[in-house]
Amino acid sequence: MIALGSIIVLLGVVMYLTEILGAKGMIIIGFLTELVGVYYYWQNKKTEK
């Protein structure tokens, strides 16, 4: 539930920023989100072993 809440907050921030930055902002934020997702996935995979 905490993760879901923070995701909703982040989405709100992203939507606010993309209104200012436009399409370039969307691309950059999407790229950063992918990097964060891969990083957390990799960290979780490492700790499971």
PADO-969858 format. One line per field, with one value per atom (N, C-alpha, C, O): residue in three letters; atom name; z, x, y. Coordinates in steps of 0.1 Angstrom, whole numbers, plus 5000, padded with zeros to 4 digits. Layout:
<atoms>
rest	[ala / ...];
atom	[CA / ...];
w	[Z / ...];
u	[X / ...];
v	[Y / ...];
</atoms>
This chain:
<atoms>
rest	[met / met / met / met / ile / ile / ile / ile / ala / ala / ala / ala / leu / leu / leu / leu / gly / gly / gly / gly / ser / ser / ser / ser / ile / ile / ile / ile / ile / ile / ile / ile / val / val / val / val / leu / leu / leu / leu / leu / leu / leu / leu / gly / gly / gly / gly / val / val / val / val / val / val / val / val / met / met / met / met / tyr / tyr / tyr / tyr / leu / leu / leu / leu / thr / thr / thr / thr / glu / glu / glu / glu / ile / ile / ile / ile / leu / leu / leu / leu / gly / gly / gly / gly / ala / ala / ala / ala / lys / lys / lys / lys / gly / gly / gly / gly / met / met / met / met / ile / ile / ile / ile / ile / ile / ile / ile / ile / ile / ile / ile / gly / gly / gly / gly / phe / phe / phe / phe / leu / leu / leu / leu / thr / thr / thr / thr / glu / glu / glu / glu / leu / leu / leu / leu / val / val / val / val / gly / gly / gly / gly / val / val / val / val / tyr / tyr / tyr / tyr / tyr / tyr / tyr / tyr / tyr / tyr / tyr / tyr / trp / trp / trp / trp / gln / gln / gln / gln / asn / asn / asn / asn / lys / lys / lys / lys / lys / lys / lys / lys / thr / thr / thr / thr / glu / glu / glu / glu / lys / lys / lys / lys];
atom	[N / CA / C / O / N / CA / C / O / N / CA / C / O / N / CA / C / O / N / CA / C / O / N / CA / C / O / N / CA / C / O / N / CA / C / O / N / CA / C / O / N / CA / C / O / N / CA / C / O / N / CA / C / O / N / CA / C / O / N / CA / C / O / N / CA / C / O / N / CA / C / O / N / CA / C / O / N / CA / C / O / N / CA / C / O / N / CA / C / O / N / CA / C / O / N / CA / C / O / N / CA / C / O / N / CA / C / O / N / CA / C / O / N / CA / C / O / N / CA / C / O / N / CA / C / O / N / CA / C / O / N / CA / C / O / N / CA / C / O / N / CA / C / O / N / CA / C / O / N / CA / C / O / N / CA / C / O / N / CA / C / O / N / CA / C / O / N / CA / C / O / N / CA / C / O / N / CA / C / O / N / CA / C / O / N / CA / C / O / N / CA / C / O / N / CA / C / O / N / CA / C / O / N / CA / C / O / N / CA / C / O / N / CA / C / O / N / CA / C / O];
w	[5000 / 5000 / 5000 / 4993 / 5008 / 5008 / 4994 / 4990 / 4987 / 4974 / 4964 / 4956 / 4965 / 4956 / 4959 / 4949 / 4971 / 4975 / 4969 / 4963 / 4970 / 4965 / 4950 / 4944 / 4944 / 4929 / 4924 / 4915 / 4931 / 4928 / 4930 / 4921 / 4941 / 4943 / 4932 / 4926 / 4928 / 4917 / 4904 / 4896 / 4901 / 4889 / 4889 / 4878 / 4900 / 4901 / 4898 / 4891 / 4904 / 4902 / 4887 / 4881 / 4881 / 4867 / 4858 / 4849 / 4861 / 4853 / 4854 / 4844 / 4866 / 4868 / 4860 / 4854 / 4861 / 4854 / 4839 / 4832 / 4834 / 4820 / 4814 / 4802 / 4822 / 4817 / 4814 / 4805 / 4822 / 4821 / 4809 / 4801 / 4810 / 4801 / 4787 / 4777 / 4787 / 4774 / 4770 / 4779 / 4757 / 4752 / 4756 / 4759 / 4756 / 4760 / 4774 / 4777 / 4782 / 4797 / 4798 / 4807 / 4790 / 4791 / 4787 / 4794 / 4777 / 4773 / 4783 / 4787 / 4789 / 4799 / 4812 / 4817 / 4816 / 4828 / 4826 / 4835 / 4814 / 4811 / 4811 / 4816 / 4806 / 4806 / 4820 / 4824 / 4829 / 4843 / 4850 / 4858 / 4848 / 4854 / 4851 / 4860 / 4838 / 4834 / 4841 / 4846 / 4842 / 4849 / 4864 / 4869 / 4870 / 4885 / 4886 / 4895 / 4877 / 4877 / 4876 / 4883 / 4866 / 4864 / 4876 / 4880 / 4882 / 4893 / 4905 / 4911 / 4908 / 4919 / 4916 / 4926 / 4904 / 4900 / 4902 / 4908 / 4898 / 4900 / 4914 / 4918 / 4922 / 4937 / 4943 / 4951 / 4940 / 4946 / 4942 / 4950 / 4929 / 4924 / 4932 / 4935 / 4934 / 4941 / 4955 / 4960 / 4962 / 4977 / 4978 / 4989 / 4968 / 4969 / 4970 / 4976 / 4964 / 4964 / 4977 / 4979];
u	[5008 / 5000 / 5009 / 5006 / 5020 / 5029 / 5035 / 5035 / 5039 / 5045 / 5034 / 5038 / 5022 / 5011 / 5009 / 5008 / 5009 / 5007 / 5018 / 5016 / 5031 / 5042 / 5042 / 5046 / 5037 / 5036 / 5026 / 5028 / 5014 / 5004 / 5010 / 5007 / 5017 / 5023 / 5033 / 5033 / 5041 / 5051 / 5044 / 5049 / 5033 / 5026 / 5020 / 5021 / 5016 / 5011 / 5022 / 5020 / 5034 / 5045 / 5049 / 5052 / 5049 / 5053 / 5043 / 5048 / 5030 / 5020 / 5022 / 5021 / 5025 / 5027 / 5040 / 5039 / 5051 / 5063 / 5061 / 5066 / 5054 / 5052 / 5044 / 5045 / 5035 / 5027 / 5037 / 5034 / 5047 / 5057 / 5067 / 5070 / 5072 / 5083 / 5078 / 5085 / 5066 / 5061 / 5066 / 5069 / 5067 / 5070 / 5084 / 5087 / 5094 / 5108 / 5108 / 5115 / 5100 / 5100 / 5094 / 5099 / 5084 / 5078 / 5088 / 5089 / 5096 / 5106 / 5117 / 5121 / 5122 / 5132 / 5127 / 5134 / 5115 / 5109 / 5107 / 5109 / 5102 / 5100 / 5113 / 5114 / 5124 / 5137 / 5142 / 5147 / 5141 / 5145 / 5137 / 5143 / 5124 / 5115 / 5120 / 5121 / 5123 / 5129 / 5141 / 5143 / 5151 / 5163 / 5161 / 5167 / 5152 / 5149 / 5143 / 5147 / 5134 / 5128 / 5138 / 5138 / 5147 / 5158 / 5167 / 5171 / 5170 / 5179 / 5173 / 5180 / 5160 / 5154 / 5152 / 5154 / 5149 / 5148 / 5161 / 5162 / 5172 / 5185 / 5189 / 5195 / 5186 / 5189 / 5182 / 5187 / 5169 / 5161 / 5166 / 5166 / 5170 / 5176 / 5188 / 5191 / 5197 / 5210 / 5207 / 5215 / 5198 / 5196 / 5189 / 5190 / 5182 / 5176 / 5186 / 5183 / 5197 / 5207 / 5213 / 5222];
v	[4988 / 5000 / 5013 / 5023 / 5012 / 5024 / 5026 / 5038 / 5015 / 5017 / 5023 / 5031 / 5018 / 5023 / 5038 / 5045 / 5042 / 5056 / 5065 / 5075 / 5060 / 5068 / 5068 / 5078 / 5057 / 5057 / 5068 / 5075 / 5069 / 5078 / 5093 / 5101 / 5095 / 5108 / 5111 / 5122 / 5101 / 5103 / 5106 / 5115 / 5099 / 5102 / 5116 / 5123 / 5121 / 5134 / 5144 / 5154 / 5142 / 5151 / 5150 / 5161 / 5138 / 5136 / 5144 / 5151 / 5143 / 5150 / 5165 / 5173 / 5170 / 5184 / 5189 / 5199 / 5181 / 5185 / 5184 / 5193 / 5174 / 5173 / 5184 / 5187 / 5190 / 5201 / 5213 / 5221 / 5214 / 5225 / 5222 / 5230 / 5209 / 5205 / 5201 / 5202 / 5195 / 5190 / 5176 / 5168 / 5174 / 5160 / 5156 / 5145 / 5166 / 5162 / 5158 / 5148 / 5164 / 5161 / 5146 / 5139 / 5143 / 5130 / 5119 / 5109 / 5122 / 5112 / 5110 / 5099 / 5122 / 5121 / 5114 / 5106 / 5118 / 5111 / 5096 / 5088 / 5093 / 5079 / 5071 / 5060 / 5077 / 5071 / 5069 / 5058 / 5079 / 5079 / 5068 / 5061 / 5068 / 5058 / 5044 / 5035 / 5041 / 5028 / 5025 / 5014 / 5035 / 5032 / 5029 / 5020 / 5036 / 5033 / 5019 / 5012 / 5016 / 5003 / 4991 / 4982 / 4993 / 4983 / 4982 / 4971 / 4994 / 4994 / 4987 / 4978 / 4989 / 4982 / 4968 / 4959 / 4964 / 4950 / 4943 / 4932 / 4949 / 4944 / 4942 / 4932 / 4952 / 4952 / 4940 / 4933 / 4939 / 4928 / 4914 / 4905 / 4913 / 4901 / 4897 / 4885 / 4907 / 4905 / 4900 / 4892 / 4906 / 4903 / 4890 / 4884 / 4884 / 4871 / 4860 / 4850 / 4861 / 4851 / 4848 / 4839];
</atoms>
